[in-house]
């Protein structure tokens, strides 16, 4: 005879209120092991893309006042940082130039120079660390005398002429070893034109990460200091960046880039647009990325420096939010710091 007698017999006559009262959602939160067991999203080093700023010269490192802990660096130092990134397991770098004002003009023509600092950085990094991915931006703003992403004619950023130059720049960047072209200029038709230009020149294997939804945002200020366009900008960029009030328009922009051949979609900025990230992921089921832009980085760093928040926890929480929203990866200036933590 089975002498086991349960402490309480199972019944099917419990009321809905009784069943609801017994559902304690805190049960799986009570211990570290159980929280880890049921965690829905995780941040890994494989999720990180590290944006870096490069300048001319040798053995030069300049701290960016508005971005504590972030530096402009000459190509030789950028190579060292790429080697460090590879050892930490960071998959890729996104490079951005700060070029001398004497090299900037109305059309951003210096972007077409195979020997400009961004192209030299790509060649040097790929030669030293071939296993790391290099993402380059073909937008014109670091190269123009007016700070806009396109060619300025009579007070207007002209679309098609800008696209032609962006395509030419993208092909040169691919020739120098770029693995992914990420055009941030928001000109209509640029993704399809870049795809055609790359394919026609034998670069079918070079991917395109579309800045599909780049919003006219207040969060770009520190970046503009980093690339030297803060004091140059004439007017604003609202005639070609997205209105931050418009979600439906963001979906249309992304759909157009998908149809034109984008391999990946990006949302920029990041944290203020988690809803857009989720909508893009649900709508297109494509590799989706967010750029945790300079303003987001600097806010966390400033609040942390003043003791108002726990900077390390805020950093990790902000990045995990991107994963929860649907991101496959994140461009973040925190990348090496996070990678070191994860590795440790």
BELVEN-V499077 format. One record per helix or strand of 2 or more residues. SS is the DSSP state (H for helix, E for strand). FROM is the first residue (numbers start at 1). TO is the last residue. If there is no record, write none. Layout:
ss & from & to
SS & FROM & TO
SS & FROM & TO
//
This chain:
ss & from & to
H & 16 & 21
H & 25 & 29
H & 32 & 37
H & 45 & 47
E & 48 & 55
E & 61 & 63
E & 71 & 74
H & 75 & 88
E & 92 & 97
H & 101 & 103
H & 109 & 112
H & 117 & 128
E & 133 & 136
H & 141 & 143
E & 151 & 153
E & 156 & 158
H & 159 & 175
E & 180 & 181
H & 190 & 200
E & 207 & 215
H & 218 & 227
H & 248 & 260
E & 264 & 268
H & 271 & 284
E & 288 & 292
H & 294 & 305
H & 311 & 325
E & 329 & 332
H & 335 & 343
//
